[in-house]
Amino acid sequence: MRLTPHFLTATFLLLTGLTPHLVRAEVLDLPPSAETATTIDKPVKGSTMAAVEHHYGAPVKKYPAVGGGHPHQPPITRWDYAGFTVFFEHDHVVDAVIPGQPPAIQHSDELQTTTP
C-alpha cells in the first residue's frame, strides 16, 4: 500500500483535530486544610456510649442500630448532637463527624498538580 500525500495530510489533520480531546487535565478543588477547618470537641474513637453520654449529655436524636446480623456486619448505632454525629460499633465510637465538613485529605502533598 502506497501512502499518498493527500492521505498523509488528511491523517495529520484528523489527528491534530483530536488532540484537544485527548489531552485534558482536571483541577482538584480541595476542601480547606485541617488547620483552617472548624474544630469542634467531639468524642474520640474507642470511647464508650456511656462515656460519650456522660461527657456530652444526651444526644438530640438516637437512631436504632442497623446491621449486626452477621459477624462481618456488626451493629452500627448513630447519635446526633447539635454540632456533630457519632457512630458506634456495638458500644464503642468508630467515628465522630461534623456534617457538611469533609474529613481532612490524607497525604495531600503527594497529589499531582497540573495546570489547565
PDB file as gemmi writes it, atoms N, CA and C in Angstrom:
CRYST1    1.000    1.000    1.000  90.00  90.00  90.00 P 1                      
ATOM      1  N   MET A   1       0.843  -1.179   0.000  1.00  0.00           N  
ATOM      2  CA  MET A   1       0.000   0.000   0.000  1.00  0.00           C  
ATOM      3  C   MET A   1       0.886   1.239   0.000  1.00  0.00           C  
ATOM      4  N   ARG A   2       0.595   2.119  -0.904  1.00  0.00           N  
ATOM      5  CA  ARG A   2       1.378   3.338  -1.043  1.00  0.00           C  
ATOM      6  C   ARG A   2       0.636   4.491  -0.388  1.00  0.00           C  
ATOM      7  N   LEU A   3       1.328   5.214   0.512  1.00  0.00           N  
ATOM      8  CA  LEU A   3       0.720   6.342   1.207  1.00  0.00           C  
ATOM      9  C   LEU A   3       0.873   7.594   0.364  1.00  0.00           C  
ATOM     10  N   THR A   4      -0.241   8.164  -0.024  1.00  0.00           N  
ATOM     11  CA  THR A   4      -0.211   9.369  -0.845  1.00  0.00           C  
ATOM     12  C   THR A   4      -0.111  10.597   0.049  1.00  0.00           C  
ATOM     13  N   PRO A   5       0.402  11.675  -0.500  1.00  0.00           N  
ATOM     14  CA  PRO A   5       0.478  12.913   0.289  1.00  0.00           C  
ATOM     15  C   PRO A   5      -0.910  13.368   0.761  1.00  0.00           C  
ATOM     16  N   HIS A   6      -1.923  13.127  -0.063  1.00  0.00           N  
ATOM     17  CA  HIS A   6      -3.286  13.510   0.318  1.00  0.00           C  
ATOM     18  C   HIS A   6      -3.747  12.715   1.552  1.00  0.00           C  
ATOM     19  N   PHE A   7      -3.439  11.402   1.566  1.00  0.00           N  
ATOM     20  CA  PHE A   7      -3.796  10.539   2.705  1.00  0.00           C  
ATOM     21  C   PHE A   7      -3.051  10.990   3.956  1.00  0.00           C  
ATOM     22  N   LEU A   8      -1.765  11.300   3.825  1.00  0.00           N  
ATOM     23  CA  LEU A   8      -0.972  11.741   4.976  1.00  0.00           C  
ATOM     24  C   LEU A   8      -1.484  13.075   5.520  1.00  0.00           C  
ATOM     25  N   THR A   9      -1.870  13.998   4.645  1.00  0.00           N  
ATOM     26  CA  THR A   9      -2.392  15.289   5.080  1.00  0.00           C  
ATOM     27  C   THR A   9      -3.719  15.106   5.812  1.00  0.00           C  
ATOM     28  N   ALA A  10      -4.583  14.260   5.261  1.00  0.00           N  
ATOM     29  CA  ALA A  10      -5.875  14.019   5.889  1.00  0.00           C  
ATOM     30  C   ALA A  10      -5.692  13.365   7.260  1.00  0.00           C  
ATOM     31  N   THR A  11      -4.758  12.417   7.371  1.00  0.00           N  
ATOM     32  CA  THR A  11      -4.482  11.762   8.651  1.00  0.00           C  
ATOM     33  C   THR A  11      -3.944  12.761   9.658  1.00  0.00           C  
ATOM     34  N   PHE A  12      -3.030  13.618   9.210  1.00  0.00           N  
ATOM     35  CA  PHE A  12      -2.461  14.633  10.094  1.00  0.00           C  
ATOM     36  C   PHE A  12      -3.539  15.573  10.614  1.00  0.00           C  
ATOM     37  N   LEU A  13      -4.417  16.045   9.730  1.00  0.00           N  
ATOM     38  CA  LEU A  13      -5.477  16.957  10.147  1.00  0.00           C  
ATOM     39  C   LEU A  13      -6.452  16.278  11.111  1.00  0.00           C  
ATOM     40  N   LEU A  14      -6.747  15.024  10.855  1.00  0.00           N  
ATOM     41  CA  LEU A  14      -7.642  14.290  11.746  1.00  0.00           C  
ATOM     42  C   LEU A  14      -7.034  14.158  13.139  1.00  0.00           C  
ATOM     43  N   LEU A  15      -5.765  13.782  13.193  1.00  0.00           N  
ATOM     44  CA  LEU A  15      -5.108  13.600  14.487  1.00  0.00           C  
ATOM     45  C   LEU A  15      -4.931  14.916  15.233  1.00  0.00           C  
ATOM     46  N   THR A  16      -4.584  15.984  14.541  1.00  0.00           N  
ATOM     47  CA  THR A  16      -4.421  17.265  15.230  1.00  0.00           C  
ATOM     48  C   THR A  16      -5.766  17.818  15.681  1.00  0.00           C  
ATOM     49  N   GLY A  17      -6.835  17.475  14.986  1.00  0.00           N  
ATOM     50  CA  GLY A  17      -8.166  17.896  15.407  1.00  0.00           C  
ATOM     51  C   GLY A  17      -8.623  17.180  16.660  1.00  0.00           C  
ATOM     52  N   LEU A  18      -8.126  15.956  16.894  1.00  0.00           N  
ATOM     53  CA  LEU A  18      -8.496  15.189  18.074  1.00  0.00           C  
ATOM     54  C   LEU A  18      -7.626  15.503  19.279  1.00  0.00           C  
ATOM     55  N   THR A  19      -6.500  16.143  19.067  1.00  0.00           N  
ATOM     56  CA  THR A  19      -5.544  16.389  20.147  1.00  0.00           C  
ATOM     57  C   THR A  19      -6.158  17.119  21.340  1.00  0.00           C  
ATOM     58  N   PRO A  20      -6.949  18.172  21.146  1.00  0.00           N  
ATOM     59  CA  PRO A  20      -7.525  18.832  22.330  1.00  0.00           C  
ATOM     60  C   PRO A  20      -8.423  17.909  23.159  1.00  0.00           C  
ATOM     61  N   HIS A  21      -9.035  16.922  22.512  1.00  0.00           N  
ATOM     62  CA  HIS A  21      -9.898  15.998  23.239  1.00  0.00           C  
ATOM     63  C   HIS A  21      -9.105  14.909  23.948  1.00  0.00           C  
ATOM     64  N   LEU A  22      -7.896  14.660  23.481  1.00  0.00           N  
ATOM     65  CA  LEU A  22      -7.079  13.612  24.071  1.00  0.00           C  
ATOM     66  C   LEU A  22      -6.239  14.118  25.237  1.00  0.00           C  
ATOM     67  N   VAL A  23      -5.874  15.380  25.209  1.00  0.00           N  
ATOM     68  CA  VAL A  23      -5.027  15.949  26.251  1.00  0.00           C  
ATOM     69  C   VAL A  23      -5.894  16.827  27.140  1.00  0.00           C  
ATOM     70  N   ARG A  24      -6.186  16.310  28.344  1.00  0.00           N  
ATOM     71  CA  ARG A  24      -7.004  17.047  29.293  1.00  0.00           C  
ATOM     72  C   ARG A  24      -6.372  16.954  30.668  1.00  0.00           C  
ATOM     73  N   ALA A  25      -6.684  17.925  31.471  1.00  0.00           N  
ATOM     74  CA  ALA A  25      -6.236  17.907  32.869  1.00  0.00           C  
ATOM     75  C   ALA A  25      -7.419  18.316  33.736  1.00  0.00           C  
ATOM     76  N   GLU A  26      -7.469  17.742  34.908  1.00  0.00           N  
ATOM     77  CA  GLU A  26      -8.519  18.103  35.845  1.00  0.00           C  
ATOM     78  C   GLU A  26      -7.920  18.938  36.965  1.00  0.00           C  
ATOM     79  N   VAL A  27      -8.664  19.913  37.406  1.00  0.00           N  
ATOM     80  CA  VAL A  27      -8.246  20.749  38.529  1.00  0.00           C  
ATOM     81  C   VAL A  27      -9.008  20.261  39.747  1.00  0.00           C  
ATOM     82  N   LEU A  28      -8.283  19.917  40.787  1.00  0.00           N  
ATOM     83  CA  LEU A  28      -8.911  19.441  42.011  1.00  0.00           C  
ATOM     84  C   LEU A  28      -9.242  20.615  42.910  1.00  0.00           C  
ATOM     85  N   ASP A  29     -10.485  20.670  43.330  1.00  0.00           N  
ATOM     86  CA  ASP A  29     -10.910  21.697  44.280  1.00  0.00           C  
ATOM     87  C   ASP A  29     -10.917  21.043  45.650  1.00  0.00           C  
ATOM     88  N   LEU A  30      -9.851  21.247  46.409  1.00  0.00           N  
ATOM     89  CA  LEU A  30      -9.690  20.594  47.697  1.00  0.00           C  
ATOM     90  C   LEU A  30     -10.409  21.352  48.794  1.00  0.00           C  
ATOM     91  N   PRO A  31     -10.977  20.624  49.753  1.00  0.00           N  
ATOM     92  CA  PRO A  31     -11.600  21.303  50.889  1.00  0.00           C  
ATOM     93  C   PRO A  31     -10.529  21.977  51.733  1.00  0.00           C  
ATOM     94  N   PRO A  32     -10.950  22.828  52.642  1.00  0.00           N  
ATOM     95  CA  PRO A  32      -9.965  23.506  53.495  1.00  0.00           C  
ATOM     96  C   PRO A  32      -9.091  22.492  54.228  1.00  0.00           C  
ATOM     97  N   SER A  33      -7.866  22.894  54.482  1.00  0.00           N  
ATOM     98  CA  SER A  33      -6.960  22.004  55.201  1.00  0.00           C  
ATOM     99  C   SER A  33      -7.411  21.869  56.644  1.00  0.00           C  
ATOM    100  N   ALA A  34      -6.833  20.915  57.323  1.00  0.00           N  
ATOM    101  CA  ALA A  34      -7.209  20.658  58.718  1.00  0.00           C  
ATOM    102  C   ALA A  34      -6.956  21.881  59.594  1.00  0.00           C  
ATOM    103  N   GLU A  35      -5.975  22.694  59.239  1.00  0.00           N  
ATOM    104  CA  GLU A  35      -5.661  23.867  60.049  1.00  0.00           C  
ATOM    105  C   GLU A  35      -6.754  24.927  59.952  1.00  0.00           C  
ATOM    106  N   THR A  36      -7.428  25.033  58.785  1.00  0.00           N  
ATOM    107  CA  THR A  36      -8.441  26.068  58.619  1.00  0.00           C  
ATOM    108  C   THR A  36      -9.849  25.543  58.859  1.00  0.00           C  
ATOM    109  N   ALA A  37     -10.002  24.242  58.965  1.00  0.00           N  
ATOM    110  CA  ALA A  37     -11.330  23.672  59.190  1.00  0.00           C  
ATOM    111  C   ALA A  37     -11.799  23.976  60.613  1.00  0.00           C  
ATOM    112  N   THR A  38     -13.114  24.038  60.758  1.00  0.00           N  
ATOM    113  CA  THR A  38     -13.697  24.284  62.070  1.00  0.00           C  
ATOM    114  C   THR A  38     -13.394  23.108  62.993  1.00  0.00           C  
ATOM    115  N   THR A  39     -12.944  23.414  64.185  1.00  0.00           N  
ATOM    116  CA  THR A  39     -12.673  22.341  65.135  1.00  0.00           C  
ATOM    117  C   THR A  39     -13.732  22.363  66.225  1.00  0.00           C  
ATOM    118  N   ILE A  40     -14.317  21.215  66.460  1.00  0.00           N  
ATOM    119  CA  ILE A  40     -15.329  21.043  67.497  1.00  0.00           C  
ATOM    120  C   ILE A  40     -14.883  19.892  68.369  1.00  0.00           C  
ATOM    121  N   ASP A  41     -15.052  20.050  69.666  1.00  0.00           N  
ATOM    122  CA  ASP A  41     -14.739  18.971  70.594  1.00  0.00           C  
ATOM    123  C   ASP A  41     -15.740  17.842  70.336  1.00  0.00           C  
ATOM    124  N   LYS A  42     -15.242  16.709  69.887  1.00  0.00           N  
ATOM    125  CA  LYS A  42     -16.108  15.565  69.632  1.00  0.00           C  
ATOM    126  C   LYS A  42     -15.455  14.310  70.188  1.00  0.00           C  
ATOM    127  N   PRO A  43     -16.219  13.245  70.393  1.00  0.00           N  
ATOM    128  CA  PRO A  43     -15.674  12.029  71.005  1.00  0.00           C  
ATOM    129  C   PRO A  43     -14.550  11.414  70.182  1.00  0.00           C  
ATOM    130  N   VAL A  44     -13.634  10.784  70.887  1.00  0.00           N  
ATOM    131  CA  VAL A  44     -12.527  10.112  70.216  1.00  0.00           C  
ATOM    132  C   VAL A  44     -12.891   8.641  69.981  1.00  0.00           C  
ATOM    133  N   LYS A  45     -12.268   8.075  68.978  1.00  0.00           N  
ATOM    134  CA  LYS A  45     -12.515   6.669  68.651  1.00  0.00           C  
ATOM    135  C   LYS A  45     -12.203   5.786  69.851  1.00  0.00           C  
ATOM    136  N   GLY A  46     -13.053   4.805  70.066  1.00  0.00           N  
ATOM    137  CA  GLY A  46     -12.847   3.872  71.164  1.00  0.00           C  
ATOM    138  C   GLY A  46     -13.606   4.213  72.427  1.00  0.00           C  
ATOM    139  N   SER A  47     -14.114   5.459  72.527  1.00  0.00           N  
ATOM    140  CA  SER A  47     -14.898   5.838  73.708  1.00  0.00           C  
ATOM    141  C   SER A  47     -16.175   4.999  73.769  1.00  0.00           C  
ATOM    142  N   THR A  48     -16.672   4.776  74.966  1.00  0.00           N  
ATOM    143  CA  THR A  48     -17.906   4.002  75.111  1.00  0.00           C  
ATOM    144  C   THR A  48     -19.120   4.926  75.018  1.00  0.00           C  
ATOM    145  N   MET A  49     -20.289   4.323  74.789  1.00  0.00           N  
ATOM    146  CA  MET A  49     -21.536   5.103  74.758  1.00  0.00           C  
ATOM    147  C   MET A  49     -21.745   5.826  76.086  1.00  0.00           C  
ATOM    148  N   ALA A  50     -21.475   5.118  77.172  1.00  0.00           N  
ATOM    149  CA  ALA A  50     -21.664   5.713  78.496  1.00  0.00           C  
ATOM    150  C   ALA A  50     -20.757   6.926  78.685  1.00  0.00           C  
ATOM    151  N   ALA A  51     -19.507   6.811  78.250  1.00  0.00           N  
ATOM    152  CA  ALA A  51     -18.560   7.923  78.392  1.00  0.00           C  
ATOM    153  C   ALA A  51     -18.978   9.111  77.529  1.00  0.00           C  
ATOM    154  N   VAL A  52     -19.462   8.836  76.320  1.00  0.00           N  
ATOM    155  CA  VAL A  52     -19.909   9.918  75.432  1.00  0.00           C  
ATOM    156  C   VAL A  52     -21.105  10.629  76.047  1.00  0.00           C  
ATOM    157  N   GLU A  53     -22.077   9.875  76.525  1.00  0.00           N  
ATOM    158  CA  GLU A  53     -23.267  10.493  77.107  1.00  0.00           C  
ATOM    159  C   GLU A  53     -22.926  11.246  78.399  1.00  0.00           C  
ATOM    160  N   HIS A  54     -21.992  10.727  79.169  1.00  0.00           N  
ATOM    161  CA  HIS A  54     -21.573  11.409  80.401  1.00  0.00           C  
ATOM    162  C   HIS A  54     -20.892  12.737  80.079  1.00  0.00           C  
ATOM    163  N   HIS A  55     -20.034  12.742  79.059  1.00  0.00           N  
ATOM    164  CA  HIS A  55     -19.262  13.942  78.716  1.00  0.00           C  
ATOM    165  C   HIS A  55     -20.084  14.961  77.935  1.00  0.00           C  
ATOM    166  N   TYR A  56     -20.891  14.513  76.972  1.00  0.00           N  
ATOM    167  CA  TYR A  56     -21.603  15.434  76.079  1.00  0.00           C  
ATOM    168  C   TYR A  56     -23.093  15.562  76.385  1.00  0.00           C  
ATOM    169  N   GLY A  57     -23.595  14.759  77.319  1.00  0.00           N  
ATOM    170  CA  GLY A  57     -25.015  14.799  77.627  1.00  0.00           C  
ATOM    171  C   GLY A  57     -25.807  13.926  76.660  1.00  0.00           C  
ATOM    172  N   ALA A  58     -27.110  13.997  76.794  1.00  0.00           N  
ATOM    173  CA  ALA A  58     -27.978  13.197  75.922  1.00  0.00           C  
ATOM    174  C   ALA A  58     -27.941  13.751  74.502  1.00  0.00           C  
ATOM    175  N   PRO A  59     -27.907  12.870  73.504  1.00  0.00           N  
ATOM    176  CA  PRO A  59     -27.919  13.357  72.125  1.00  0.00           C  
ATOM    177  C   PRO A  59     -29.283  13.934  71.745  1.00  0.00           C  
ATOM    178  N   VAL A  60     -29.296  14.751  70.708  1.00  0.00           N  
ATOM    179  CA  VAL A  60     -30.538  15.307  70.191  1.00  0.00           C  
ATOM    180  C   VAL A  60     -31.419  14.177  69.665  1.00  0.00           C  
ATOM    181  N   LYS A  61     -30.783  13.198  69.008  1.00  0.00           N  
ATOM    182  CA  LYS A  61     -31.519  12.065  68.462  1.00  0.00           C  
ATOM    183  C   LYS A  61     -30.648  10.821  68.484  1.00  0.00           C  
ATOM    184  N   LYS A  62     -31.259   9.703  68.873  1.00  0.00           N  
ATOM    185  CA  LYS A  62     -30.603   8.397  68.834  1.00  0.00           C  
ATOM    186  C   LYS A  62     -31.309   7.552  67.785  1.00  0.00           C  
ATOM    187  N   TYR A  63     -30.530   6.963  66.893  1.00  0.00           N  
ATOM    188  CA  TYR A  63     -31.087   6.081  65.874  1.00  0.00           C  
ATOM    189  C   TYR A  63     -30.902   4.633  66.314  1.00  0.00           C  
ATOM    190  N   PRO A  64     -31.827   3.758  65.977  1.00  0.00           N  
ATOM    191  CA  PRO A  64     -31.653   2.348  66.332  1.00  0.00           C  
ATOM    192  C   PRO A  64     -30.487   1.739  65.561  1.00  0.00           C  
ATOM    193  N   ALA A  65     -29.891   0.705  66.139  1.00  0.00           N  
ATOM    194  CA  ALA A  65     -28.766   0.030  65.493  1.00  0.00           C  
ATOM    195  C   ALA A  65     -29.214  -0.614  64.186  1.00  0.00           C  
ATOM    196  N   VAL A  66     -28.320  -0.589  63.204  1.00  0.00           N  
ATOM    197  CA  VAL A  66     -28.559  -1.285  61.937  1.00  0.00           C  
ATOM    198  C   VAL A  66     -27.454  -2.309  61.758  1.00  0.00           C  
ATOM    199  N   GLY A  67     -27.751  -3.362  61.017  1.00  0.00           N  
ATOM    200  CA  GLY A  67     -26.768  -4.423  60.815  1.00  0.00           C  
ATOM    201  C   GLY A  67     -26.746  -5.346  62.008  1.00  0.00           C  
ATOM    202  N   GLY A  68     -25.656  -6.049  62.172  1.00  0.00           N  
ATOM    203  CA  GLY A  68     -25.499  -6.939  63.307  1.00  0.00           C  
ATOM    204  C   GLY A  68     -25.975  -8.351  63.062  1.00  0.00           C  
ATOM    205  N   GLY A  69     -26.467  -8.620  61.865  1.00  0.00           N  
ATOM    206  CA  GLY A  69     -26.966  -9.949  61.573  1.00  0.00           C  
ATOM    207  C   GLY A  69     -25.891 -10.936  61.181  1.00  0.00           C  
ATOM    208  N   HIS A  70     -24.666 -10.474  61.081  1.00  0.00           N  
ATOM    209  CA  HIS A  70     -23.558 -11.324  60.631  1.00  0.00           C  
ATOM    210  C   HIS A  70     -22.291 -10.844  61.332  1.00  0.00           C  
ATOM    211  N   PRO A  71     -21.370 -11.759  61.672  1.00  0.00           N  
ATOM    212  CA  PRO A  71     -20.140 -11.317  62.362  1.00  0.00           C  
ATOM    213  C   PRO A  71     -19.336 -10.267  61.595  1.00  0.00           C  
ATOM    214  N   HIS A  72     -19.448 -10.280  60.258  1.00  0.00           N  
ATOM    215  CA  HIS A  72     -18.716  -9.289  59.456  1.00  0.00           C  
ATOM    216  C   HIS A  72     -19.488  -7.983  59.309  1.00  0.00           C  
ATOM    217  N   GLN A  73     -20.699  -7.926  59.872  1.00  0.00           N  
ATOM    218  CA  GLN A  73     -21.508  -6.718  59.834  1.00  0.00           C  
ATOM    219  C   GLN A  73     -22.007  -6.406  61.250  1.00  0.00           C  
ATOM    220  N   PRO A  74     -21.157  -5.813  62.072  1.00  0.00           N  
ATOM    221  CA  PRO A  74     -21.564  -5.525  63.462  1.00  0.00           C  
ATOM    222  C   PRO A  74     -22.657  -4.467  63.494  1.00  0.00           C  
ATOM    223  N   PRO A  75     -23.399  -4.397  64.594  1.00  0.00           N  
ATOM    224  CA  PRO A  75     -24.427  -3.360  64.700  1.00  0.00           C  
ATOM    225  C   PRO A  75     -23.790  -1.972  64.780  1.00  0.00           C  
ATOM    226  N   ILE A  76     -24.334  -1.050  63.989  1.00  0.00           N  
ATOM    227  CA  ILE A  76     -23.849   0.333  63.964  1.00  0.00           C  
ATOM    228  C   ILE A  76     -24.984   1.231  64.459  1.00  0.00           C  
ATOM    229  N   THR A  77     -24.677   2.062  65.437  1.00  0.00           N  
ATOM    230  CA  THR A  77     -25.645   2.981  66.021  1.00  0.00           C  
ATOM    231  C   THR A  77     -25.180   4.404  65.763  1.00  0.00           C  
ATOM    232  N   ARG A  78     -26.137   5.295  65.536  1.00  0.00           N  
ATOM    233  CA  ARG A  78     -25.820   6.701  65.257  1.00  0.00           C  
ATOM    234  C   ARG A  78     -26.514   7.584  66.286  1.00  0.00           C  
ATOM    235  N   TRP A  79     -25.743   8.540  66.827  1.00  0.00           N  
ATOM    236  CA  TRP A  79     -26.286   9.552  67.717  1.00  0.00           C  
ATOM    237  C   TRP A  79     -25.989  10.920  67.114  1.00  0.00           C  
ATOM    238  N   ASP A  80     -26.988  11.766  67.051  1.00  0.00           N  
ATOM    239  CA  ASP A  80     -26.805  13.126  66.557  1.00  0.00           C  
ATOM    240  C   ASP A  80     -26.776  14.110  67.722  1.00  0.00           C  
ATOM    241  N   TYR A  81     -25.741  14.938  67.727  1.00  0.00           N  
ATOM    242  CA  TYR A  81     -25.629  16.052  68.664  1.00  0.00           C  
ATOM    243  C   TYR A  81     -25.777  17.339  67.855  1.00  0.00           C  
ATOM    244  N   ALA A  82     -25.828  18.469  68.520  1.00  0.00           N  
ATOM    245  CA  ALA A  82     -26.034  19.747  67.834  1.00  0.00           C  
ATOM    246  C   ALA A  82     -24.943  20.038  66.797  1.00  0.00           C  
ATOM    247  N   GLY A  83     -23.694  19.725  67.090  1.00  0.00           N  
ATOM    248  CA  GLY A  83     -22.618  20.078  66.164  1.00  0.00           C  
ATOM    249  C   GLY A  83     -21.916  18.908  65.505  1.00  0.00           C  
ATOM    250  N   PHE A  84     -22.262  17.693  65.868  1.00  0.00           N  
ATOM    251  CA  PHE A  84     -21.572  16.537  65.306  1.00  0.00           C  
ATOM    252  C   PHE A  84     -22.446  15.289  65.403  1.00  0.00           C  
ATOM    253  N   THR A  85     -22.033  14.259  64.701  1.00  0.00           N  
ATOM    254  CA  THR A  85     -22.710  12.963  64.713  1.00  0.00           C  
ATOM    255  C   THR A  85     -21.700  11.903  65.123  1.00  0.00           C  
ATOM    256  N   VAL A  86     -22.133  10.979  65.968  1.00  0.00           N  
ATOM    257  CA  VAL A  86     -21.248   9.915  66.456  1.00  0.00           C  
ATOM    258  C   VAL A  86     -21.769   8.570  65.959  1.00  0.00           C  
ATOM    259  N   PHE A  87     -20.849   7.722  65.485  1.00  0.00           N  
ATOM    260  CA  PHE A  87     -21.190   6.374  65.040  1.00  0.00           C  
ATOM    261  C   PHE A  87     -20.514   5.372  65.976  1.00  0.00           C  
ATOM    262  N   PHE A  88     -21.299   4.417  66.432  1.00  0.00           N  
ATOM    263  CA  PHE A  88     -20.809   3.386  67.349  1.00  0.00           C  
ATOM    264  C   PHE A  88     -20.870   2.017  66.673  1.00  0.00           C  
ATOM    265  N   GLU A  89     -19.882   1.195  66.950  1.00  0.00           N  
ATOM    266  CA  GLU A  89     -19.913  -0.231  66.605  1.00  0.00           C  
ATOM    267  C   GLU A  89     -20.057  -0.938  67.936  1.00  0.00           C  
ATOM    268  N   HIS A  90     -21.128  -1.682  68.086  1.00  0.00           N  
ATOM    269  CA  HIS A  90     -21.534  -2.213  69.390  1.00  0.00           C  
ATOM    270  C   HIS A  90     -21.693  -1.016  70.323  1.00  0.00           C  
ATOM    271  N   ASP A  91     -20.845  -0.821  71.310  1.00  0.00           N  
ATOM    272  CA  ASP A  91     -20.995   0.346  72.189  1.00  0.00           C  
ATOM    273  C   ASP A  91     -19.736   1.210  72.227  1.00  0.00           C  
ATOM    274  N   HIS A  92     -18.907   1.124  71.173  1.00  0.00           N  
ATOM    275  CA  HIS A  92     -17.679   1.934  71.110  1.00  0.00           C  
ATOM    276  C   HIS A  92     -17.704   2.852  69.884  1.00  0.00           C  
ATOM    277  N   VAL A  93     -17.187   4.065  70.056  1.00  0.00           N  
ATOM    278  CA  VAL A  93     -17.130   5.039  68.970  1.00  0.00           C  
ATOM    279  C   VAL A  93     -16.190   4.534  67.877  1.00  0.00           C  
ATOM    280  N   VAL A  94     -16.703   4.542  66.630  1.00  0.00           N  
ATOM    281  CA  VAL A  94     -15.835   4.248  65.486  1.00  0.00           C  
ATOM    282  C   VAL A  94     -15.525   5.522  64.717  1.00  0.00           C  
ATOM    283  N   ASP A  95     -16.405   6.538  64.833  1.00  0.00           N  
ATOM    284  CA  ASP A  95     -16.127   7.818  64.188  1.00  0.00           C  
ATOM    285  C   ASP A  95     -17.074   8.878  64.723  1.00  0.00           C  
ATOM    286  N   ALA A  96     -16.619  10.100  64.694  1.00  0.00           N  
ATOM    287  CA  ALA A  96     -17.441  11.259  65.026  1.00  0.00           C  
ATOM    288  C   ALA A  96     -17.164  12.294  63.946  1.00  0.00           C  
ATOM    289  N   VAL A  97     -18.218  12.754  63.291  1.00  0.00           N  
ATOM    290  CA  VAL A  97     -18.057  13.646  62.141  1.00  0.00           C  
ATOM    291  C   VAL A  97     -18.884  14.904  62.315  1.00  0.00           C  
ATOM    292  N   ILE A  98     -18.459  15.949  61.623  1.00  0.00           N  
ATOM    293  CA  ILE A  98     -19.203  17.202  61.580  1.00  0.00           C  
ATOM    294  C   ILE A  98     -19.931  17.216  60.241  1.00  0.00           C  
ATOM    295  N   PRO A  99     -21.263  17.170  60.231  1.00  0.00           N  
ATOM    296  CA  PRO A  99     -21.998  17.158  58.963  1.00  0.00           C  
ATOM    297  C   PRO A  99     -21.631  18.350  58.095  1.00  0.00           C  
ATOM    298  N   GLY A 100     -21.419  18.084  56.820  1.00  0.00           N  
ATOM    299  CA  GLY A 100     -21.069  19.136  55.878  1.00  0.00           C  
ATOM    300  C   GLY A 100     -19.601  19.494  55.859  1.00  0.00           C  
ATOM    301  N   GLN A 101     -18.813  18.909  56.709  1.00  0.00           N  
ATOM    302  CA  GLN A 101     -17.377  19.185  56.724  1.00  0.00           C  
ATOM    303  C   GLN A 101     -16.650  17.886  56.419  1.00  0.00           C  
ATOM    304  N   PRO A 102     -16.089  17.764  55.226  1.00  0.00           N  
ATOM    305  CA  PRO A 102     -15.410  16.513  54.890  1.00  0.00           C  
ATOM    306  C   PRO A 102     -14.152  16.337  55.735  1.00  0.00           C  
ATOM    307  N   PRO A 103     -13.751  15.094  55.938  1.00  0.00           N  
ATOM    308  CA  PRO A 103     -12.520  14.867  56.692  1.00  0.00           C  
ATOM    309  C   PRO A 103     -11.314  15.395  55.924  1.00  0.00           C  
ATOM    310  N   ALA A 104     -10.252  15.657  56.642  1.00  0.00           N  
ATOM    311  CA  ALA A 104      -9.025  16.157  56.011  1.00  0.00           C  
ATOM    312  C   ALA A 104      -8.492  15.131  55.021  1.00  0.00           C  
ATOM    313  N   ILE A 105      -7.950  15.613  53.922  1.00  0.00           N  
ATOM    314  CA  ILE A 105      -7.375  14.727  52.914  1.00  0.00           C  
ATOM    315  C   ILE A 105      -6.009  14.275  53.397  1.00  0.00           C  
ATOM    316  N   GLN A 106      -5.828  12.973  53.432  1.00  0.00           N  
ATOM    317  CA  GLN A 106      -4.556  12.411  53.865  1.00  0.00           C  
ATOM    318  C   GLN A 106      -3.555  12.440  52.709  1.00  0.00           C  
ATOM    319  N   HIS A 107      -2.312  12.713  52.979  1.00  0.00           N  
ATOM    320  CA  HIS A 107      -1.223  12.699  52.007  1.00  0.00           C  
ATOM    321  C   HIS A 107      -1.478  13.660  50.841  1.00  0.00           C  
ATOM    322  N   SER A 108      -2.054  14.824  51.097  1.00  0.00           N  
ATOM    323  CA  SER A 108      -2.334  15.773  50.019  1.00  0.00           C  
ATOM    324  C   SER A 108      -1.057  16.261  49.350  1.00  0.00           C  
ATOM    325  N   ASP A 109       0.073  16.172  50.042  1.00  0.00           N  
ATOM    326  CA  ASP A 109       1.345  16.582  49.443  1.00  0.00           C  
ATOM    327  C   ASP A 109       1.765  15.645  48.310  1.00  0.00           C  
ATOM    328  N   GLU A 110       1.161  14.459  48.245  1.00  0.00           N  
ATOM    329  CA  GLU A 110       1.507  13.505  47.197  1.00  0.00           C  
ATOM    330  C   GLU A 110       0.637  13.647  45.956  1.00  0.00           C  
ATOM    331  N   LEU A 111      -0.390  14.507  46.008  1.00  0.00           N  
ATOM    332  CA  LEU A 111      -1.261  14.690  44.854  1.00  0.00           C  
ATOM    333  C   LEU A 111      -0.492  15.395  43.755  1.00  0.00           C  
ATOM    334  N   GLN A 112      -0.709  14.970  42.534  1.00  0.00           N  
ATOM    335  CA  GLN A 112      -0.060  15.610  41.400  1.00  0.00           C  
ATOM    336  C   GLN A 112      -0.892  16.799  40.979  1.00  0.00           C  
ATOM    337  N   THR A 113      -0.223  17.881  40.641  1.00  0.00           N  
ATOM    338  CA  THR A 113      -0.936  19.055  40.164  1.00  0.00           C  
ATOM    339  C   THR A 113      -0.562  19.315  38.723  1.00  0.00           C  
ATOM    340  N   THR A 114      -1.536  19.786  37.977  1.00  0.00           N  
ATOM    341  CA  THR A 114      -1.302  20.167  36.584  1.00  0.00           C  
ATOM    342  C   THR A 114      -1.972  21.510  36.362  1.00  0.00           C  
ATOM    343  N   THR A 115      -1.519  22.227  35.375  1.00  0.00           N  
ATOM    344  CA  THR A 115      -2.131  23.495  35.042  1.00  0.00           C  
ATOM    345  C   THR A 115      -3.023  23.277  33.833  1.00  0.00           C  
ATOM    346  N   PRO A 116      -4.204  23.875  33.849  1.00  0.00           N  
ATOM    347  CA  PRO A 116      -5.141  23.676  32.724  1.00  0.00           C  
ATOM    348  C   PRO A 116      -4.683  24.368  31.474  1.00  0.00           C  
TER     349      PRO A 116                                                      
END                                                                             
